[in-house]
Amino acid sequence: MDAQGRGRADDVDPADQWVLNPRTGEYELRLSPSAPQSSVPGPRRGTPRSPDASRDGGGNAGTARRRTAAPGREVPPQRRRRPAPEEPVPGRRGRRPEKKSKGKRALLWVGGSTAFVVLVAGVGGYVYLKHLEGNVSTTDVGSAGSSSFKKDEAFNILIIGTDKRTGEGNEGYGDKGSVGHADTNILLHVSEDRSNATALSIPRDLIVDVPDCETVQEDKTKKIIPGSTGVRFNTSLGESGRDAGCTMRTVKEATGIQPDHFMMADFNAVKTLTTAVGGVDVCVEKAVDDPKSHLKLPAGESKVEGEQALAFVRTRHAFGNEGDLDRIKVQQQFLGSLMRKMSSSDTLTSPTKLVKLAEAATNALTVDKAIGNVGTLKDLALELKKVPPKNITFTTVPVIDNPAEKVKATVVVNETTGPQVFDMIRNDISFTEVKQKEKKEAAAVAARLKGEQSEPSEVRVRVMNGGAPAGSAQQELSYLQTDAGVTKSENAGNAPAEVAKTTLEYAPDQADQARALAEILGLSGAAMKPGESVTNSQGLPTMTLTLGKDFKGAGVKLDAKSIETPDLDKSTADQKQCAS
């Protein structure tokens, strides 16, 4: 279903219906006499509020005296006066969100071409949340994604911006008659501990193999869409009836990374979202006057919204080599700026902006059924909100020009750096210098680090490579023997299987040696695995250190901030940049 193809039951702007009552410190829902009333049961007027619904300092709800009310109007209990910009208007009352409400500040990644949207939880209660849920379109992607959203795991969301023309004034954008191809694509990986995230842009002109994919038709029947080899990535959506599930399967085929969910929107989303927040700050090194996109900007900083914002993220002729890869960089800069605007106090403290943004966001969205209700979207948003902007990395799939073409029009994955990038995302490894979070480990696990430690010269350990770059075991061995004083160590080659995390296995009587090595390497209690010892080349019992894919280099502690990453063109969400 087209994200913009839904009608609305009325033309009432929800943002204009909420007014702050200075006497109660609560928001009241103001409805005009002609406004349609919901059939969903809600609290009766005049019904005393329960004690747990009272704010701090509000007194006992069961004993508070009520003032005389005018006919048809409930007057709330007396409370300390708070200043407000406007007086209350008679109408139905809604609870004001707690000052520290997580839902009010929930941020949610989503697409247009690129966008970041806010969902408001608790502002309008049940009725309003159900209204927002009705705005969202869903697609059944079957086994292409996860069946549910899990808050305690790392997750991957494929954000798709289509070139479908919908909405007033969009006739000049995209391919005329397009059913909606995958024009802009970002694979967002959010780490398990929420310390970091990676937004990996996938070029639309990347040559890929699109696998066969199962789609669910409108009549609920299933249809297999045949795959294609050596085609542009953008054809994974729309072509031959392919849906977003086909695009998810194509990502898995091309990168080995499994998307869990998807979010999709078209051109109109950028216009409505940027207007809802009052514009987004952008910067260009040189003045822009692009007749094709109709973008005109002076050199330096400007604020764009609506048509101008869409022109900014769509233009290819104003920046760099006038290609899609340069446009991707501009879109990433725009997205970072939009993130900063949406997380600013100017947006988060404005009920009007929050409600307008929630309306614009949900009207723009098409998502998979697993996250297609507002409650799940709110949960997802709250998890995303935990990630610090400085640790959100924007980068692009490493590519080179397609060697099969004389006239360069498409790209292929750079096999030198691409696999390492994909591997880092699959194994939940950050692209930024992240200070490891203090995790609350079970007492028994944390206790593994406590107690006496052997001298480094008494530590016997063999080193195995279980997924680190080739040569890592020998490099770590050299560090241990030369710099750390662990002279009774040896290289045991490759581990039987690859592992994501580095581990140290030891026998109970080697606990003092294990604690000493953990101190040297920066191992957590969870990385220490009590078990059995093995014999080394001299027939003596020894511990086993298995270097996982989280290994950062010889001598670099695993709990250190530094990390070795491929040579990539990347930026973070907190950086202000000028397009060139």
C-alpha positions in Angstrom: 0.0 0.0 0.0 1.3 3.4 -0.9 2.5 5.3 2.2 0.5 8.4 1.1 -2.6 6.7 -0.1 -4.6 7.0 3.1 -7.4 9.5 3.7 -8.1 11.2 7.0 -11.4 11.3 8.8 -11.2 15.0 9.5 -9.1 18.1 8.9 -8.6 18.9 12.6 -4.9 19.5 13.4 -4.2 17.5 16.6 -1.4 19.9 17.5 -3.9 22.7 17.9 -6.1 20.7 20.3 -3.6 20.5 23.2 -3.4 23.4 25.6 -1.3 23.7 28.8 -3.5 24.5 31.9 -1.3 26.7 34.1 -3.3 25.8 37.2 -2.8 22.1 36.9 0.4 21.8 34.9 -1.5 19.4 32.6 -2.3 19.4 28.9 -6.0 19.6 28.0 -7.5 18.3 24.8 -9.7 21.1 23.3 -12.3 19.8 21.0 -14.7 21.9 18.9 -18.4 21.1 19.2 -18.4 19.8 15.7 -15.3 17.6 16.1 -15.9 13.9 15.8 -15.9 12.0 19.0 -14.1 8.6 19.4 -16.1 5.6 20.2 -13.3 4.2 22.3 -14.1 4.3 26.0 -12.2 6.7 28.0 -12.3 8.2 31.6 -15.6 9.8 32.5 -15.7 13.4 33.2 -15.9 14.2 36.9 -14.4 10.9 37.9 -11.8 11.4 40.6 -8.2 10.6 39.5 -6.6 7.6 41.2 -3.7 8.4 43.6 -1.1 6.9 41.3 -2.2 9.3 38.5 -1.3 12.3 40.7 1.9 14.2 40.1 4.3 14.8 42.9 3.0 17.6 45.1 -0.6 17.1 43.9 -1.9 16.0 47.2 -4.2 13.0 48.0 -6.5 12.5 45.0 -9.1 10.8 47.2 -9.4 13.7 49.7 -8.7 16.7 47.6 -11.6 19.2 47.5 -12.9 20.3 44.1 -13.9 23.9 43.2 -17.3 24.7 41.8 -17.4 23.8 38.1 -19.2 25.6 35.3 -21.8 23.4 33.6 -20.2 20.9 31.3 -16.7 21.5 32.7 -14.6 19.8 35.2 -12.4 22.0 37.4 -9.2 20.2 38.6 -8.0 20.2 42.2 -6.0 23.2 43.2 -2.3 23.0 42.4 0.7 25.2 42.4 0.4 27.7 39.5 2.9 27.3 36.7 3.5 29.9 34.0 2.2 29.1 30.5 1.9 30.9 27.2 -1.8 30.5 26.9 -5.0 30.1 29.1 -6.9 26.8 29.2 -10.0 26.3 27.2 -13.0 24.2 28.2 -12.7 20.6 27.0 -11.8 17.1 27.8 -8.7 16.7 30.0 -5.7 14.6 29.1 -2.9 13.7 31.5 0.3 15.6 31.0 3.3 13.5 30.4 5.7 13.2 33.3 8.6 15.6 32.9 11.1 12.7 32.6 8.8 10.6 30.4 10.9 8.4 28.1 8.1 8.2 25.6 8.0 12.0 25.1 11.6 12.0 24.0 11.5 8.8 21.9 13.4 9.1 18.7 12.8 6.8 15.7 14.9 6.3 12.6 12.9 6.2 9.4 13.2 6.9 5.7 12.0 9.5 3.3 15.0 9.8 1.2 16.6 10.2 4.7 14.7 11.3 7.8 14.5 10.9 11.6 11.1 11.0 13.2 9.6 11.4 16.6 6.8 9.3 18.1 4.9 10.8 21.0 3.9 8.3 23.6 1.4 9.3 26.3 0.4 12.7 25.0 -3.0 11.8 23.8 -3.6 8.5 25.6 -5.1 5.4 24.1 -7.4 7.2 21.6 -4.6 9.2 20.0 -2.1 6.4 19.9 -4.7 4.2 18.1 -5.2 7.2 15.7 -1.4 7.2 15.0 -1.4 3.5 14.5 -4.1 3.9 11.8 -1.7 6.2 9.9 0.9 3.5 9.5 0.8 1.1 6.5 2.3 -2.4 6.9 3.7 -5.1 4.6 3.9 -8.8 5.3 7.5 -9.8 4.5 7.2 -13.3 5.8 10.5 -15.0 6.6 12.5 -12.1 5.1 12.6 -10.5 8.5 12.1 -11.1 12.2 8.6 -12.1 13.6 8.9 -9.7 16.5 11.0 -6.9 18.0 13.3 -7.8 20.9 14.5 -5.0 23.1 17.4 -7.0 24.6 19.2 -7.8 21.3 21.1 -6.0 18.6 18.9 -5.3 15.6 19.1 -4.2 11.9 16.5 -1.9 10.3 16.5 -1.4 6.5 15.4 2.1 5.7 14.1 2.6 2.2 13.4 5.8 0.4 11.5 5.2 -2.8 11.3 7.3 -6.0 7.6 6.9 -6.2 5.7 10.1 -7.0 3.0 10.8 -4.5 1.8 13.9 -2.8 1.1 17.3 -4.2 4.0 19.0 -6.0 6.1 15.9 -6.5 5.6 15.6 -10.3 9.1 16.9 -10.9 10.9 14.2 -8.9 11.7 10.6 -9.6 11.0 8.4 -12.6 7.7 9.2 -14.2 5.4 6.2 -13.8 7.7 4.4 -11.4 6.1 1.9 -9.1 8.7 2.9 -6.5 12.2 1.6 -6.6 14.7 1.5 -3.8 16.2 4.9 -4.5 17.8 5.6 -1.1 18.8 2.8 1.2 20.3 2.7 4.7 20.9 -0.4 6.8 20.9 0.8 10.4 22.6 -1.5 12.9 22.0 -0.8 16.6 24.4 -2.5 19.0 23.2 -4.9 21.7 24.4 -2.7 24.5 23.0 0.5 22.7 26.4 2.1 23.0 26.7 2.7 19.2 25.0 2.3 15.9 26.1 2.2 12.2 24.1 3.7 9.3 25.4 1.9 6.2 24.2 3.5 3.0 23.8 1.1 0.1 24.2 2.7 -3.4 21.2 2.3 -5.6 23.5 1.6 -8.6 25.4 -1.2 -6.8 25.4 -4.4 -8.9 23.9 -7.3 -7.0 22.1 -10.6 -7.4 18.4 -10.3 -6.4 17.3 -13.7 -5.1 13.9 -15.3 -5.6 11.5 -13.9 -3.1 8.1 -14.8 -1.7 5.5 -12.0 -1.6 2.1 -11.9 -0.1 -0.6 -10.6 -2.5 -3.6 -8.5 -1.6 -5.8 -11.6 -1.5 -3.4 -13.2 1.0 -2.1 -15.7 -1.5 1.7 -16.0 -1.9 3.7 -15.5 -5.1 7.3 -16.2 -5.8 9.0 -13.4 -7.8 11.9 -14.8 -9.8 15.3 -13.4 -9.0 17.8 -11.6 -11.2 21.6 -11.6 -11.5 23.9 -8.7 -12.1 21.3 -6.0 -11.7 21.1 -2.6 -9.9 20.2 -2.8 -6.2 17.3 -0.4 -6.7 15.4 -3.0 -8.8 15.0 -5.1 -5.7 11.9 -3.1 -5.0 9.0 -2.5 -7.4 10.4 -4.4 -10.4 8.2 -7.4 -11.3 6.1 -6.8 -8.2 8.9 -7.0 -5.7 8.1 -5.7 -2.2 10.3 -4.5 0.6 10.8 -8.2 1.7 12.7 -8.7 -1.6 14.9 -5.8 -0.8 15.6 -7.2 2.6 16.6 -10.6 1.0 18.8 -8.8 -1.5 20.7 -7.0 1.4 21.3 -10.4 3.0 22.5 -11.9 -0.3 24.9 -8.9 -1.0 26.3 -8.4 2.5 25.6 -11.4 4.7 23.7 -9.1 7.1 20.2 -10.1 8.0 17.8 -7.1 8.2 15.2 -7.7 11.0 12.7 -5.0 10.0 12.2 -2.3 7.4 10.8 1.2 7.2 9.9 2.8 3.9 8.7 6.2 2.8 8.7 8.3 -0.4 9.6 11.8 -1.5 6.7 13.5 0.4 8.1 12.3 3.8 11.1 14.7 3.6 8.8 17.6 2.9 6.3 16.9 5.6 8.9 16.0 8.3 11.1 19.0 7.8 8.1 21.3 7.8 6.9 19.7 11.1 10.1 20.6 12.9 10.4 24.1 11.4 13.2 23.4 9.1 16.7 21.8 9.2 20.0 23.5 9.2 22.3 22.7 6.3 25.7 24.1 5.1 27.2 24.3 1.6 30.8 25.4 0.9 29.8 27.2 -2.4 26.6 28.9 -3.4 24.2 26.5 -5.2 21.9 27.3 -8.2 20.8 23.9 -9.7 18.1 24.4 -12.4 17.3 20.6 -12.4 16.4 20.3 -8.7 15.5 24.1 -8.4 17.8 24.3 -5.4 19.2 27.7 -4.6 21.3 28.3 -1.5 23.9 30.9 -0.6 27.4 29.7 0.6 27.4 28.9 4.3 24.6 27.9 6.5 20.9 27.9 5.6 17.6 26.4 6.9 15.6 24.3 4.5 12.2 22.7 4.8 9.5 21.3 2.5 10.3 21.6 -1.2 13.7 23.1 -0.6 14.6 20.2 1.8 13.6 17.6 -0.7 15.6 19.4 -3.4 18.7 19.4 -1.1 18.6 15.6 -0.6 17.7 14.8 -4.2 20.2 17.0 -6.2 23.1 15.2 -7.8 24.4 18.2 -9.9 25.3 20.6 -7.1 27.9 18.6 -5.3 31.1 16.6 -5.9 31.2 14.7 -9.2 27.4 14.9 -9.7 27.0 11.2 -8.9 24.9 9.1 -6.6 27.8 8.5 -4.2 28.3 12.2 -3.6 24.6 12.6 -3.1 24.7 9.9 -0.4 27.3 11.9 1.5 25.0 15.0 1.4 22.1 12.9 2.6 24.1 11.6 5.5 25.0 15.1 6.5 21.4 16.1 6.2 20.2 13.2 8.3 22.8 14.1 11.1 21.5 17.7 11.1 17.9 16.5 11.2 18.8 14.2 14.2 20.3 17.1 16.0 17.2 19.3 15.4 14.8 16.6 16.5 16.7 16.0 19.7 17.0 19.7 20.5 15.1 21.2 23.4 13.3 23.4 20.9 11.6 20.3 19.5 11.3 18.1 22.5 9.6 20.8 24.7 7.1 21.8 22.1 3.8 19.8 22.2 2.8 21.4 18.9 5.9 20.2 17.1 5.9 16.8 18.7 2.3 16.1 17.7 2.8 17.4 14.2 5.9 15.4 13.9 4.1 12.2 15.1 1.4 12.8 12.5 3.8 13.5 9.7 6.0 10.5 10.6 3.2 7.9 10.9 1.5 9.1 7.7 4.8 8.7 5.8 5.6 5.2 7.0 5.2 1.8 5.6 6.8 -0.9 7.9 6.8 -4.7 8.3 3.9 -6.2 10.3 6.2 -7.1 13.2 6.6 -3.5 14.1 3.4 -2.1 12.6 1.7 -1.0 15.8 2.5 2.2 17.7 3.3 0.4 20.9 6.1 -1.5 19.2 7.3 1.5 17.3 7.5 3.4 20.6 9.6 0.5 22.2 11.9 0.6 19.2 12.2 4.3 19.4 13.1 4.2 23.1 15.9 1.7 22.3 17.2 4.0 19.5 17.1 7.0 21.9 19.8 5.3 24.1 22.5 5.6 21.4 24.7 8.7 21.8 24.8 10.7 18.6 28.6 10.8 18.8 28.7 7.0 18.4 26.3 6.9 15.4 28.5 6.3 12.4 27.4 7.2 8.8 29.3 5.3 6.1 28.7 3.7 2.7 29.3 0.2 1.4 32.9 0.3 0.0 32.6 0.2 -3.8 34.7 0.5 -7.0 33.6 1.3 -10.5 32.1 -1.7 -12.3 35.1 -3.1 -14.3 32.7 -4.7 -16.8 31.7 -1.2 -18.1 33.5 1.1 -20.5 31.2 4.0 -19.6 31.1 3.9 -15.8 27.5 3.9 -14.6 27.4 1.3 -11.8 29.5 0.1 -9.0 30.5 -3.2 -7.3 31.6 -4.1 -3.8 35.2 -3.4 -3.0 36.4 -6.9 -2.1 39.4 -5.5 -0.2 37.4 -3.5 2.5 33.8 -4.5 1.9 33.8 -7.9 3.6 35.5 -6.5 6.8 32.8 -3.8 7.0 30.0 -6.4 6.7 31.8 -8.6 9.2 32.0 -5.8 11.8 28.3 -5.1 11.5 27.4 -8.8 11.7 29.5 -9.2 14.8 28.2 -6.1 16.5 31.5 -4.2 16.5 31.5 -0.4 16.6 33.1 1.9 14.0 33.7 4.6 16.6 35.9 4.8 19.7 33.3 3.6 22.2 34.0 3.5 25.9 32.7 0.1 27.0 29.6 0.4 29.2 29.8 -0.9 32.7 27.5 -3.9 32.6 25.8 -5.4 35.6 27.1 -8.9 35.6 25.9 -11.6 37.9 27.8 -11.8 41.1 29.3 -15.1 40.2 30.6 -13.7 36.9 31.9 -10.5 38.4 33.7 -12.5 41.1 35.9 -14.2 38.5 38.0 -11.0 38.4 38.4 -10.7 42.2 41.2 -12.4 44.1 44.9 -12.9 44.0 46.8 -12.7 40.7 49.9 -14.6 39.6 53.0 -12.8 38.4 52.9 -12.5 34.6 56.0 -14.7 34.4 54.0 -17.5 36.0 51.1 -17.3 33.6 50.9 -20.2 31.1 48.6 -19.6 28.1 48.3 -20.7 24.5 46.9 -18.2 22.0 44.5 -19.2 19.2 42.9 -17.2 16.4 39.1 -17.6 16.4 38.1 -14.9 14.0 40.6 -12.0 14.3 42.6 -10.9 11.2 45.2 -13.3 9.9 48.4 -13.2 12.0 46.7 -11.8 15.1 47.6 -14.8 17.3 51.3 -14.4 16.6 51.1 -10.6 17.0 49.4 -11.0 20.4 51.9 -13.6 21.4 54.8 -11.2 20.7 53.1 -8.5 22.8 52.6 -10.9 25.7 56.2 -12.2 25.7 58.0 -9.0 24.9 55.9 -6.3 26.6 53.7 -7.9 29.2 56.2 -10.4 30.6 54.0 -13.5 29.9 56.9 -15.6 28.8 55.2 -19.0 29.2 53.0 -18.5 26.2 52.7 -20.0 22.8 50.9 -19.8 19.5 48.4 -22.6 19.0 47.2 -21.6 15.5 43.6 -21.3 14.5 40.7 -22.2 16.7 38.3 -25.0 15.6 35.5 -22.5 14.9 35.2 -18.7 14.7 33.8 -16.8 17.7 32.5 -13.2 18.0 34.0 -12.5 21.4 37.4 -13.2 22.8 37.5 -15.7 25.6 39.9 -17.2 28.2 39.3 -20.8 29.3 41.0 -22.1 32.4 40.9 -24.7 35.1 39.8 -23.8 38.7 43.4 -24.1 40.0 44.5 -21.6 37.3 42.1 -18.8 38.5 45.0 -16.6 39.8 46.7 -16.9 36.4 43.4 -16.1 34.6 42.9 -12.9 36.7 46.4 -11.7 35.9 45.9 -12.2 32.2 42.5 -10.6 32.3 44.1 -7.5 33.9 46.7 -7.4 31.1 44.1 -7.9 28.3 41.2 -5.9 29.7 38.9 -9.0 29.8 35.5 -8.8 31.4 34.2 -11.5 33.8 32.0 -12.8 31.1 35.0 -13.4 28.8 36.5 -15.7 31.5 35.3 -19.3 31.0 36.0 -21.7 33.9 36.5 -25.1 32.4 39.4 -27.4 31.8 43.0 -26.8 31.1 44.9 -28.4 28.2 48.6 -29.3 28.0 51.0 -27.1 26.1 53.9 -28.2 23.9 55.9 -29.0 27.1 53.2 -31.2 28.5 52.2 -28.7 31.2 48.7 -27.5 32.0 47.9 -24.2 30.3 45.0 -21.9 29.7 43.5 -21.1 26.2 43.1 -17.6 25.0 40.8 -17.5 21.9 40.9 -14.2 19.9 37.5 -13.4 18.6 36.2 -10.9 16.0 36.2 -8.2 18.6 40.0 -8.3 18.8 41.4 -4.8 18.3 45.0 -5.4 17.8 48.1 -6.6 19.7 48.4 -4.8 23.1 45.1 -3.1 22.8 42.8 -3.8 25.8 39.4 -5.1 24.9 37.8 -2.6 27.2 39.8 0.3 25.7 38.2 3.1 23.6 40.3 2.5 20.5 39.4 0.2 17.7 41.0 -0.6 14.4 38.6 -0.1 11.5 38.9 -0.2 7.7 40.0 2.9 5.8 36.5 4.4 5.3 34.9 7.7 4.5 32.7 8.1 7.5 31.2 10.7 9.8 29.1 10.7 13.0 25.7 12.2 13.9 27.1 14.9 16.1 29.4 16.4 13.4 28.4 19.6 11.6 29.6 19.5 8.0 29.3 21.6 4.9 28.4 19.9 1.6 30.9 20.5 -1.2 
